[in-house]
Amino acid sequence: MTSDLDPAKLPRHVAIIMDGNGRWAEKRALNRIRGHEEGAESVRAIVRAGREIGIRWLTLYAFSEENWKRPKYEIEALMNLLKRFLTAELREMLDNGIRLRFIGRIGKLPQDVQEALKETAERTSNNKDMVLTLALSYGGRQEISDALKEIARQIESGALSSGEISQELIAQRLYTAQMPDPDLLIRTGGEYRVSNFLLWQIAYTEIYTTPVPWPEFKKQEFLEAIGDYQKRERRFGALGED
Ligand code: FPP
């Protein structure tokens, strides 16, 4: 199944907006939480597939700043799922060289989830084959405004002058400092929105959308998305080679 892919043209960084859990469940007359549970299975499948084919950076939009507006029971279920995922997958992450990181306003998450995240990040910190980043309590505009606050503080303290502000400097103040920009952004669930995800970082990212809801997005669908990406010509605003 992987043989169709060109190993020389793999996206280095794939970011995913995992959408459609709720609708998947509702269509089956199931509770929305069942959709998130099956969504967690897709997370496992995609992390495994990504590692297998050699994706170096995988970033998943697991909980947005806007998701705090959901009913309390749904938020609690998502937090529990996340904690269960971290515990259940630690062994596999360690065995497969996967490093876990997180971005977002993590201080807003329940204390036990924060601790589980920090512990998993710490225990996997020496792994070098793939970086799995979970965006949690994440918002792109919030990220940019946090970066601006930091830059303003540094200017106020005299550590920085306004003339030193550049694209590179801004990028280094984002939660994703040290990460390459995504090459490919996948959105499942049939919507065509960016939904406040990695706004600065996706300036030149290729976007792939599919109607397949996240709970049905498994290895084969992921490989299809990568295959589609490989057919594209990336010009970054310049002219093509022909
Ligand atoms: C969008 O579906 C998905 C989310 C809000 C959360 C994503 C969470 C998971 C996939 C499970 C847990 C995560 C990890 C990392 C184990 P939606 O509820 O917005 O779907 P809808 O648009 O159909 O209602």
Residues whose N, C-alpha, C, O or C-beta is under 5 A from the ligand:
A	BS01	FPP	M18 D19 G20 N21 G22 R23 W24 H36 G39 A40 V43 Y61 A62 L81 L82 F85
